[in-house]
Amino acid sequence: QVQLVESGGGLVQPGGSLRLSCVVSGSIISFNSMGWYRQTPGKDRELVARISKGGNTNYADSVKGRFTISRDNPENTVILTMNSLKPEDTAVYYCNAQSFVSNIWGQGTQVTVSS
């Protein structure tokens, strides 16, 4: 069974940067797209960024120009680079992998932006 393991969350001051990594236990190329979502208490999980197998990306309007999603196929890793972080970026961030037959989630990693 494929598993996604996130890392890289933590506490950062406003304006700071963090780099989240998601390691896929299987082959990343078996998934049509990989993405990062986030969720805060009482709210639905929302898309942050996605990247297709071909490298096409899309971002939530709230993170455009600040966040970058990338994938390292040989390392089976998806990375979310977050710059110019704001307090409203505080959330649990989840890695997601989608194929025609599966939709897999990681366990989440907490990101807190606070002074």
C-alpha positions, 0 to 999 in steps of 0.5 A: 500500500502506497503511503505519503509521508510529509515533513518540514512543518513548524513555527515561522515568523511572518515573512519567513519561509518553509519547505514541505516535503512529501515522500511517496513510498511507491513510484510517484509517476504512477499518479496523475497528479500530486498536490498540497492541501491545507485545513484549519479547525472548523473549515474544509480542506482547501487546495494549495497547489497541484502538479500534474505528471507532465509538470503543469501546476495550479495554485490557490489565488491566496498563495500565487507568487509566494508558494511553488510546488515541484516534483522530484521523480527519481526521489519520489518526492513532492516539495512545496516551497513557501515564501513570504508566509502570512499568519493566515497560512497557518494550517495543517498541510496535507500531501495528496496523490491521485490516480485513476484508481486511488486518492491517497492522503498523508498524515499532515504536518502543522505550519504555524506562522506567528511572531 
